[in-house]
Amino acid sequence: MSLKSPIQIRHLLPVVSQSKLAFLASAEAPPFFSVLPESSIEQSGLLIIGPEGDFTAEEVHSLKSAGAAPVGLGPCRLRVETATISLLSALMLWSDAKHR
């Protein structure tokens, strides 16, 4: 895993469109575990965590159009670092379960 520095959405869109697996943490999105069964395991992918206060509606639309799957992390708003750990932990558990 590599952690990238924050970048502008316009620079992220080409990366998302070339990725086979991209999850976008968004407050109004369906729960992460309801989106996972539709996903396939890939060797690499993207976990996109937004700024404090979430993405704008336009940013979410742009990222979805580029291929990112919006996922929610529950009813509570999480700080960026907590959302990152939560999303990565859930993804690792799902991936481990799929490999068994």
N, CA, C and O atoms as a printed pandas DataFrame, in Angstrom:
     atom_number atom_name residue_name chain_id  residue_number  x_coord  y_coord  z_coord
0              1         N          MET        A               1    0.837   -1.170    0.000
1              2        CA          MET        A               1    0.000    0.000    0.000
2              3         C          MET        A               1    0.884    1.236    0.000
3              4         O          MET        A               1    1.913    1.289    0.674
4              5         N          SER        A               2    0.464    2.216   -0.762
5              6        CA          SER        A               2    1.167    3.494   -0.728
6              7         C          SER        A               2    0.155    4.601   -0.486
7              8         O          SER        A               2   -0.940    4.594   -1.047
8              9         N          LEU        A               3    0.531    5.533    0.342
9             10        CA          LEU        A               3   -0.310    6.673    0.677
10            11         C          LEU        A               3    0.154    7.855   -0.154
11            12         O          LEU        A               3    1.317    8.252   -0.089
12            13         N          LYS        A               4   -0.753    8.411   -0.930
13            14        CA          LYS        A               4   -0.404    9.522   -1.812
14            15         C          LYS        A               4   -0.746   10.849   -1.148
15            16         O          LYS        A               4   -1.662   10.925   -0.330
16            17         N          SER        A               5   -0.021   11.869   -1.498
17            18        CA          SER        A               5   -0.318   13.220   -1.011
18            19         C          SER        A               5   -1.626   13.696   -1.613
19            20         O          SER        A               5   -2.023   13.231   -2.682
20            21         N          PRO        A               6   -2.301   14.621   -0.938
21            22        CA          PRO        A               6   -3.542   15.160   -1.508
22            23         C          PRO        A               6   -3.301   15.774   -2.889
23            24         O          PRO        A               6   -2.289   16.432   -3.126
24            25         N          ILE        A               7   -4.255   15.541   -3.791
25            26        CA          ILE        A               7   -4.178   16.136   -5.124
26            27         C          ILE        A               7   -5.553   16.672   -5.506
27            28         O          ILE        A               7   -6.561   16.329   -4.888
28            29         N          GLN        A               8   -5.579   17.500   -6.512
29            30        CA          GLN        A               8   -6.842   18.035   -7.003
30            31         C          GLN        A               8   -7.592   16.939   -7.756
31            32         O          GLN        A               8   -6.987   16.060   -8.370
32            33         N          ILE        A               9   -8.918   17.009   -7.697
33            34        CA          ILE        A               9   -9.770   16.001   -8.335
34            35         C          ILE        A               9   -9.434   15.857   -9.813
35            36         O          ILE        A               9   -9.400   14.739  -10.328
36            37         N          ARG        A              10   -9.188   16.956  -10.500
37            38        CA          ARG        A              10   -8.929   16.869  -11.949
38            39         C          ARG        A              10   -7.687   16.033  -12.261
39            40         O          ARG        A              10   -7.597   15.437  -13.334
40            41         N          HIS        A              11   -6.739   15.985  -11.340
41            42        CA          HIS        A              11   -5.550   15.151  -11.538
42            43         C          HIS        A              11   -5.818   13.689  -11.174
43            44         O          HIS        A              11   -5.118   12.789  -11.638
44            45         N          LEU        A              12   -6.823   13.463  -10.351
45            46        CA          LEU        A              12   -7.165   12.117   -9.908
46            47         C          LEU        A              12   -8.044   11.379  -10.918
47            48         O          LEU        A              12   -7.977   10.153  -11.011
48            49         N          LEU        A              13   -8.858   12.101  -11.665
49            50        CA          LEU        A              13   -9.815   11.474  -12.586
50            51         C          LEU        A              13   -9.179   10.506  -13.584
51            52         O          LEU        A              13   -9.717    9.416  -13.775
52            53         N          PRO        A              14   -8.058   10.849  -14.230
53            54        CA          PRO        A              14   -7.443    9.883  -15.159
54            55         C          PRO        A              14   -6.947    8.620  -14.447
55            56         O          PRO        A              14   -6.997    7.529  -15.015
56            57         N          VAL        A              15   -6.480    8.762  -13.231
57            58        CA          VAL        A              15   -6.008    7.612  -12.460
58            59         C          VAL        A              15   -7.189    6.692  -12.133
59            60         O          VAL        A              15   -7.080    5.471  -12.237
60            61         N          VAL        A              16   -8.308    7.287  -11.740
61            62        CA          VAL        A              16   -9.509    6.508  -11.426
62            63         C          VAL        A              16   -9.994    5.771  -12.668
63            64         O          VAL        A              16  -10.331    4.588  -12.600
64            65         N          SER        A              17  -10.030    6.461  -13.798
65            66        CA          SER        A              17  -10.554    5.835  -15.020
66            67         C          SER        A              17   -9.671    4.680  -15.503
67            68         O          SER        A              17  -10.157    3.805  -16.219
68            69         N          GLN        A              18   -8.405    4.655  -15.133
69            70        CA          GLN        A              18   -7.507    3.575  -15.528
70            71         C          GLN        A              18   -7.462    2.445  -14.497
71            72         O          GLN        A              18   -6.895    1.386  -14.766
72            73         N          SER        A              19   -8.046    2.658  -13.339
73            74        CA          SER        A              19   -8.022    1.665  -12.274
74            75         C          SER        A              19   -9.159    0.662  -12.456
75            76         O          SER        A              19  -10.258    1.027  -12.872
76            77         N          LYS        A              20   -8.886   -0.597  -12.144
77            78        CA          LYS        A              20   -9.920   -1.635  -12.213
78            79         C          LYS        A              20  -10.794   -1.634  -10.966
79            80         O          LYS        A              20  -11.908   -2.156  -10.988
80            81         N          LEU        A              21  -10.297   -1.052   -9.881
81            82        CA          LEU        A              21  -11.015   -1.043   -8.615
82            83         C          LEU        A              21  -10.764    0.289   -7.922
83            84         O          LEU        A              21   -9.624    0.619   -7.596
84            85         N          ALA        A              22  -11.826    1.050   -7.697
85            86        CA          ALA        A              22  -11.698    2.347   -7.025
86            87         C          ALA        A              22  -12.923    2.553   -6.138
87            88         O          ALA        A              22  -14.058    2.527   -6.615
88            89         N          PHE        A              23  -12.684    2.756   -4.852
89            90        CA          PHE        A              23  -13.755    3.036   -3.904
90            91         C          PHE        A              23  -13.646    4.477   -3.439
91            92         O          PHE        A              23  -12.561    4.958   -3.114
92            93         N          LEU        A              24  -14.772    5.150   -3.412
93            94        CA          LEU        A              24  -14.854    6.558   -3.024
94            95         C          LEU        A              24  -15.648    6.654   -1.729
95            96         O          LEU        A              24  -16.859    6.434   -1.739
96            97         N          ALA        A              25  -15.005    6.973   -0.629
97            98        CA          ALA        A              25  -15.699    7.135    0.646
98            99         C          ALA        A              25  -16.496    8.438    0.592
99           100         O          ALA        A              25  -15.941    9.524    0.427
100          101         N          SER        A              26  -17.813    8.295    0.736
101          102        CA          SER        A              26  -18.700    9.449    0.644
102          103         C          SER        A              26  -19.833    9.281    1.652
103          104         O          SER        A              26  -20.383    8.190    1.799
104          105         N          ALA        A              27  -20.173   10.348    2.334
105          106        CA          ALA        A              27  -21.139   10.283    3.438
106          107         C          ALA        A              27  -22.511    9.772    3.011
107          108         O          ALA        A              27  -23.166    9.079    3.789
108          109         N          GLU        A              28  -22.957   10.083    1.827
109          110        CA          GLU        A              28  -24.308    9.710    1.394
110          111         C          GLU        A              28  -24.348    8.435    0.554
111          112         O          GLU        A              28  -25.381    8.123   -0.038
112          113         N          ALA        A              29  -23.259    7.707    0.496
113          114        CA          ALA        A              29  -23.165    6.516   -0.355
114          115         C          ALA        A              29  -23.734    5.285    0.338
115          116         O          ALA        A              29  -23.910    5.278    1.557
116          117         N          PRO        A              30  -24.027    4.226   -0.452
117          118        CA          PRO        A              30  -24.488    2.970    0.146
118          119         C          PRO        A              30  -23.406    2.371    1.044
119          120         O          PRO        A              30  -22.221    2.628    0.829
120          121         N          PRO        A              31  -23.792    1.582    2.040
121          122        CA          PRO        A              31  -22.807    0.970    2.937
122          123         C          PRO        A              31  -21.757    0.161    2.164
123          124         O          PRO        A              31  -22.068   -0.500    1.173
124          125         N          PHE        A              32  -20.531    0.226    2.632
125          126        CA          PHE        A              32  -19.405   -0.434    1.985
126          127         C          PHE        A              32  -19.671   -1.920    1.759
127          128         O          PHE        A              32  -19.384   -2.446    0.684
128          129         N          PHE        A              33  -20.222   -2.602    2.775
129          130        CA          PHE        A              33  -20.426   -4.039    2.640
130          131         C          PHE        A              33  -21.539   -4.394    1.668
131          132         O          PHE        A              33  -21.629   -5.548    1.249
132          133         N          SER        A              34  -22.386   -3.447    1.296
133          134        CA          SER        A              34  -23.390   -3.741    0.265
134          135         C          SER        A              34  -22.817   -3.568   -1.135
135          136         O          SER        A              34  -23.368   -4.106   -2.096
136          137         N          VAL        A              35  -21.727   -2.833   -1.267
137          138        CA          VAL        A              35  -21.078   -2.601   -2.566
138          139         C          VAL        A              35  -20.043   -3.685   -2.865
139          140         O          VAL        A              35  -19.838   -4.040   -4.025
140          141         N          LEU        A              36  -19.400   -4.203   -1.844
141          142        CA          LEU        A              36  -18.322   -5.186   -2.033
142          143         C          LEU        A              36  -18.711   -6.429   -2.825
143          144         O          LEU        A              36  -17.923   -6.852   -3.671
144          145         N          PRO        A              37  -19.884   -7.046   -2.605
145          146        CA          PRO        A              37  -20.189   -8.267   -3.361
146          147         C          PRO        A              37  -20.198   -8.078   -4.879
147          148         O          PRO        A              37  -20.023   -9.044   -5.622
148          149         N          GLU        A              38  -20.396   -6.860   -5.338
149          150        CA          GLU        A              38  -20.397   -6.581   -6.777
150          151         C          GLU        A              38  -18.984   -6.377   -7.321
151          152         O          GLU        A              38  -18.799   -6.242   -8.530
152          153         N          SER        A              39  -18.007   -6.354   -6.450
153          154        CA          SER        A              39  -16.625   -6.053   -6.836
154          155         C          SER        A              39  -15.808   -7.324   -6.980
155          156         O          SER        A              39  -16.087   -8.345   -6.352
156          157         N          SER        A              40  -14.795   -7.232   -7.823
157          158        CA          SER        A              40  -13.866   -8.353   -7.965
158          159         C          SER        A              40  -12.553   -7.994   -7.278
159          160         O          SER        A              40  -12.218   -6.820   -7.121
160          161         N          ILE        A              41  -11.825   -9.016   -6.875
161          162        CA          ILE        A              41  -10.530   -8.780   -6.244
162          163         C          ILE        A              41   -9.515   -8.456   -7.333
163          164         O          ILE        A              41   -9.415   -9.161   -8.336
164          165         N          GLU        A              42   -8.783   -7.408   -7.126
165          166        CA          GLU        A              42   -7.754   -6.958   -8.064
166          167         C          GLU        A              42   -6.425   -6.857   -7.326
167          168         O          GLU        A              42   -6.395   -6.764   -6.099
168          169         N          GLN        A              43   -5.343   -6.875   -8.069
169          170        CA          GLN        A              43   -4.013   -6.753   -7.481
170          171         C          GLN        A              43   -3.753   -5.355   -6.921
171          172         O          GLN        A              43   -2.959   -5.189   -5.995
172          173         N          SER        A              44   -4.420   -4.363   -7.482
173          174        CA          SER        A              44   -4.247   -2.993   -6.990
174          175         C          SER        A              44   -5.551   -2.239   -7.194
175          176         O          SER        A              44   -6.421   -2.665   -7.954
176          177         N          GLY        A              45   -5.668   -1.141   -6.522
177          178        CA          GLY        A              45   -6.861   -0.323   -6.639
178          179         C          GLY        A              45   -6.687    0.967   -5.876
179          180         O          GLY        A              45   -5.604    1.284   -5.384
180          181         N          LEU        A              46   -7.776    1.702   -5.789
181          182        CA          LEU        A              46   -7.741    3.003   -5.139
182          183         C          LEU        A              46   -8.771    3.073   -4.022
183          184         O          LEU        A              46   -9.896    2.594   -4.164
184          185         N          LEU        A              47   -8.371    3.674   -2.917
185          186        CA          LEU        A              47   -9.279    4.037   -1.848
186          187         C          LEU        A              47   -9.230    5.557   -1.788
187          188         O          LEU        A              47   -8.208    6.134   -1.417
188          189         N          ILE        A              48  -10.311    6.197   -2.144
189          190        CA          ILE        A              48  -10.335    7.653   -2.234
190          191         C          ILE        A              48  -11.059    8.204   -1.017
191          192         O          ILE        A              48  -12.258    7.988   -0.836
192          193         N          ILE        A              49  -10.320    8.911   -0.197
193          194        CA          ILE        A              49  -10.845    9.502    1.027
194          195         C          ILE        A              49  -10.803   11.018    0.854
195          196         O          ILE        A              49   -9.771   11.593    0.509
196          197         N          GLY        A              50  -11.930   11.637    1.097
197          198        CA          GLY        A              50  -12.041   13.073    0.835
198          199         C          GLY        A              50  -11.564   13.958    1.964
199          200         O          GLY        A              50  -11.052   13.491    2.982
200          201         N          PRO        A              51  -11.745   15.231    1.758
201          202        CA          PRO        A              51  -11.345   16.218    2.762
202          203         C          PRO        A              51  -12.332   16.242    3.927
203          204         O          PRO        A              51  -13.424   15.680    3.837
204          205         N          GLU        A              52  -11.944   16.889    5.005
205          206        CA          GLU        A              52  -12.870   17.097    6.116
206          207         C          GLU        A              52  -14.119   17.765    5.554
207          208         O          GLU        A              52  -14.021   18.724    4.789
208          209         N          GLY        A              53  -15.276   17.268    5.925
209          210        CA          GLY        A              53  -16.517   17.849    5.410
210          211         C          GLY        A              53  -17.026   17.180    4.155
211          212         O          GLY        A              53  -18.082   17.557    3.646
212          213         N          ASP        A              54  -16.312   16.201    3.641
213          214        CA          ASP        A              54  -16.728   15.394    2.489
214          215         C          ASP        A              54  -16.461   16.100    1.154
215          216         O          ASP        A              54  -16.059   17.262    1.107
216          217         N          PHE        A              55  -16.700   15.358    0.086
217          218        CA          PHE        A              55  -16.577   15.867   -1.268
218          219         C          PHE        A              55  -17.800   16.716   -1.608
219          220         O          PHE        A              55  -18.851   16.578   -0.981
220          221         N          THR        A              56  -17.662   17.581   -2.590
221          222        CA          THR        A              56  -18.825   18.310   -3.100
222          223         C          THR        A              56  -19.611   17.361   -4.001
223          224         O          THR        A              56  -19.087   16.335   -4.437
224          225         N          ALA        A              57  -20.855   17.703   -4.277
225          226        CA          ALA        A              57  -21.684   16.871   -5.163
226          227         C          ALA        A              57  -21.040   16.772   -6.544
227          228         O          ALA        A              57  -21.092   15.715   -7.173
228          229         N          GLU        A              58  -20.444   17.841   -7.014
229          230        CA          GLU        A              58  -19.777   17.839   -8.321
230          231         C          GLU        A              58  -18.567   16.899   -8.323
231          232         O          GLU        A              58  -18.344   16.178   -9.296
232          233         N          GLU        A              59  -17.790   16.907   -7.240
233          234        CA          GLU        A              59  -16.634   16.011   -7.143
234          235         C          GLU        A              59  -17.067   14.547   -7.131
235          236         O          GLU        A              59  -16.461   13.708   -7.799
236          237         N          VAL        A              60  -18.125   14.243   -6.364
237          238        CA          VAL        A              60  -18.636   12.874   -6.325
238          239         C          VAL        A              60  -19.094   12.453   -7.714
239          240         O          VAL        A              60  -18.784   11.349   -8.163
240          241         N          HIS        A              61  -19.822   13.316   -8.388
241          242        CA          HIS        A              61  -20.300   13.001   -9.738
242          243         C          HIS        A              61  -19.121   12.739  -10.688
243          244         O          HIS        A              61  -19.145   11.775  -11.454
244          245         N          SER        A              62  -18.106   13.583  -10.638
245          246        CA          SER        A              62  -16.931   13.415  -11.512
246          247         C          SER        A              62  -16.206   12.107  -11.236
247          248         O          SER        A              62  -15.819   11.400  -12.166
248          249         N          LEU        A              63  -16.023   11.786   -9.968
249          250        CA          LEU        A              63  -15.327   10.550   -9.605
250          251         C          LEU        A              63  -16.151    9.315   -9.971
251          252         O          LEU        A              63  -15.600    8.314  -10.429
252          253         N          LYS        A              64  -17.475    9.386   -9.767
253          254        CA          LYS        A              64  -18.339    8.274  -10.180
254          255         C          LYS        A              64  -18.282    8.094  -11.692
255          256         O          LYS        A              64  -18.208    6.966  -12.178
256          257         N          SER        A              65  -18.315    9.186  -12.434
257          258        CA          SER        A              65  -18.252    9.114  -13.896
258          259         C          SER        A              65  -16.938    8.512  -14.372
259          260         O          SER        A              65  -16.888    7.872  -15.422
260          261         N          ALA        A              66  -15.877    8.716  -13.601
261          262        CA          ALA        A              66  -14.563    8.166  -13.951
262          263         C          ALA        A              66  -14.453    6.691  -13.585
263          264         O          ALA        A              66  -13.511    6.020  -14.005
264          265         N          GLY        A              67  -15.417    6.173  -12.796
265          266        CA          GLY        A              67  -15.400    4.751  -12.470
266          267         C          GLY        A              67  -15.302    4.398  -10.997
267          268         O          GLY        A              67  -15.276    3.216  -10.657
268          269         N          ALA        A              68  -15.248    5.381  -10.117
269          270        CA          ALA        A              68  -15.164    5.083   -8.689
270          271         C          ALA        A              68  -16.526    4.644   -8.162
271          272         O          ALA        A              68  -17.558    5.185   -8.559
272          273         N          ALA        A              69  -16.521    3.667   -7.269
273          274        CA          ALA        A              69  -17.749    3.191   -6.630
274          275         C          ALA        A              69  -17.889    3.884   -5.273
275          276         O          ALA        A              69  -17.072    3.656   -4.381
276          277         N          PRO        A              70  -18.904    4.720   -5.107
277          278        CA          PRO        A              70  -19.101    5.391   -3.816
278          279         C          PRO        A              70  -19.471    4.376   -2.732
279          280         O          PRO        A              70  -20.287    3.483   -2.962
280          281         N          VAL        A              71  -18.876    4.517   -1.566
281          282        CA          VAL        A              71  -19.159    3.635   -0.442
282          283         C          VAL        A              71  -19.297    4.460    0.831
283          284         O          VAL        A              71  -18.568    5.429    1.047
284          285         N          GLY        A              72  -20.240    4.059    1.661
285          286        CA          GLY        A              72  -20.442    4.718    2.948
286          287         C          GLY        A              72  -19.794    3.923    4.059
287          288         O          GLY        A              72  -19.618    2.709    3.957
288          289         N          LEU        A              73  -19.444    4.623    5.118
289          290        CA          LEU        A              73  -18.784    3.984    6.260
290          291         C          LEU        A              73  -19.618    4.085    7.528
291          292         O          LEU        A              73  -19.080    4.040    8.634
292          293         N          GLY        A              74  -20.919    4.220    7.373
293          294        CA          GLY        A              74  -21.800    4.276    8.534
294          295         C          GLY        A              74  -22.381    5.655    8.749
295          296         O          GLY        A              74  -22.038    6.600    8.040
296          297         N          PRO        A              75  -23.266    5.769    9.734
297          298        CA          PRO        A              75  -23.982    7.022    9.943
298          299         C          PRO        A              75  -23.148    8.135   10.575
299          300         O          PRO        A              75  -23.526    9.304   10.495
300          301         N          CYS        A              76  -22.036    7.797   11.191
301          302        CA          CYS        A              76  -21.202    8.813   11.840
302          303         C          CYS        A              76  -20.169    9.362   10.858
303          304         O          CYS        A              76  -19.617    8.623   10.044
304          305         N          ARG        A              77  -19.920   10.646   10.944
305          306        CA          ARG        A              77  -18.848   11.241   10.132
306          307         C          ARG        A              77  -17.512   10.895   10.769
307          308         O          ARG        A              77  -17.315   11.082   11.969
308          309         N          LEU        A              78  -16.605   10.393    9.958
309          310        CA          LEU        A              78  -15.284   10.015   10.446
310          311         C          LEU        A              78  -14.246   11.016    9.974
311          312         O          LEU        A              78  -14.376   11.596    8.896
312          313         N          ARG        A              79  -13.236   11.212   10.767
313          314        CA          ARG        A              79  -12.110   12.045   10.350
314          315         C          ARG        A              79  -11.368   11.305    9.237
315          316         O          ARG        A              79  -11.514   10.092    9.088
316          317         N          VAL        A              80  -10.590   12.025    8.473
317          318        CA          VAL        A              80   -9.898   11.447    7.321
318          319         C          VAL        A              80   -9.071   10.227    7.711
319          320         O          VAL        A              80   -9.148    9.187    7.058
320          321         N          GLU        A              81   -8.282   10.353    8.772
321          322        CA          GLU        A              81   -7.409    9.235    9.151
322          323         C          GLU        A              81   -8.218    8.040    9.658
323          324         O          GLU        A              81   -7.832    6.898    9.411
324          325         N          THR        A              82   -9.320    8.273   10.355
325          326        CA          THR        A              82  -10.161    7.189   10.843
326          327         C          THR        A              82  -10.893    6.520    9.688
327          328         O          THR        A              82  -11.006    5.295    9.657
328          329         N          ALA        A              83  -11.390    7.300    8.744
329          330        CA          ALA        A              83  -12.069    6.751    7.564
330          331         C          ALA        A              83  -11.110    5.874    6.762
331          332         O          ALA        A              83  -11.499    4.816    6.267
332          333         N          THR        A              84   -9.881    6.304    6.636
333          334        CA          THR        A              84   -8.880    5.540    5.882
334          335         C          THR        A              84   -8.643    4.183    6.528
335          336         O          THR        A              84   -8.649    3.159    5.844
336          337         N          ILE        A              85   -8.437    4.169    7.828
337          338        CA          ILE        A              85   -8.191    2.914    8.541
338          339         C          ILE        A              85   -9.424    2.015    8.460
339          340         O          ILE        A              85   -9.293    0.810    8.249
340          341         N          SER        A              86  -10.614    2.583    8.625
341          342        CA          SER        A              86  -11.851    1.798    8.573
342          343         C          SER        A              86  -12.055    1.163    7.206
343          344         O          SER        A              86  -12.364   -0.025    7.114
344          345         N          LEU        A              87  -11.886    1.935    6.157
345          346        CA          LEU        A              87  -12.073    1.441    4.798
346          347         C          LEU        A              87  -11.047    0.367    4.459
347          348         O          LEU        A              87  -11.393   -0.670    3.893
348          349         N          LEU        A              88   -9.808    0.610    4.797
349          350        CA          LEU        A              88   -8.753   -0.367    4.513
350          351         C          LEU        A              88   -8.966   -1.661    5.299
351          352         O          LEU        A              88   -8.777   -2.749    4.756
352          353         N          SER        A              89   -9.355   -1.556    6.560
353          354        CA          SER        A              89   -9.606   -2.747    7.377
354          355         C          SER        A              89  -10.742   -3.579    6.791
355          356         O          SER        A              89  -10.625   -4.798    6.673
356          357         N          ALA        A              90  -11.830   -2.928    6.427
357          358        CA          ALA        A              90  -12.972   -3.644    5.845
358          359         C          ALA        A              90  -12.584   -4.308    4.531
359          360         O          ALA        A              90  -12.977   -5.445    4.270
360          361         N          LEU        A              91  -11.827   -3.618    3.717
361          362        CA          LEU        A              91  -11.394   -4.165    2.435
362          363         C          LEU        A              91  -10.479   -5.373    2.623
363          364         O          LEU        A              91  -10.590   -6.358    1.893
364          365         N          MET        A              92   -9.581   -5.299    3.596
365          366        CA          MET        A              92   -8.684   -6.421    3.863
366          367         C          MET        A              92   -9.457   -7.636    4.364
367          368         O          MET        A              92   -9.172   -8.756    3.939
368          369         N          LEU        A              93  -10.431   -7.443    5.259
369          370        CA          LEU        A              93  -11.246   -8.554    5.744
370          371         C          LEU        A              93  -12.034   -9.193    4.605
371          372         O          LEU        A              93  -12.096  -10.418    4.502
372          373         N          TRP        A              94  -12.625   -8.380    3.765
373          374        CA          TRP        A              94  -13.393   -8.882    2.609
374          375         C          TRP        A              94  -12.485   -9.669    1.666
375          376         O          TRP        A              94  -12.841  -10.757    1.215
376          377         N          SER        A              95  -11.324   -9.117    1.376
377          378        CA          SER        A              95  -10.386   -9.773    0.471
378          379         C          SER        A              95   -9.909  -11.111    1.052
379          380         O          SER        A              95   -9.837  -12.107    0.333
380          381         N          ASP        A              96   -9.587  -11.135    2.335
381          382        CA          ASP        A              96   -9.167  -12.382    2.976
382          383         C          ASP        A              96  -10.264  -13.430    2.918
383          384         O          ASP        A              96   -9.994  -14.602    2.656
384          385         N          ALA        A              97  -11.498  -13.014    3.161
385          386        CA          ALA        A              97  -12.623  -13.953    3.134
386          387         C          ALA        A              97  -12.851  -14.509    1.727
387          388         O          ALA        A              97  -13.212  -15.677    1.584
388          389         N          LYS        A              98  -12.647  -13.698    0.689
389          390        CA          LYS        A              98  -12.824  -14.137   -0.683
390          391         C          LYS        A              98  -11.757  -15.132   -1.110
391          392         O          LYS        A              98  -12.011  -15.970   -1.975
392          393         N          HIS        A              99  -10.569  -15.057   -0.521
393          394        CA          HIS        A              99   -9.456  -15.943   -0.864
394          395         C          HIS        A              99   -9.568  -17.307   -0.212
395          396         O          HIS        A              99   -8.812  -18.210   -0.572
396          397         N          ARG        A             100  -10.457  -17.492    0.709
397          398        CA          ARG        A             100  -10.570  -18.769    1.443
398          399         C          ARG        A             100  -11.498  -19.699    0.743
399          400         O          ARG        A             100  -11.718  -20.818    1.208
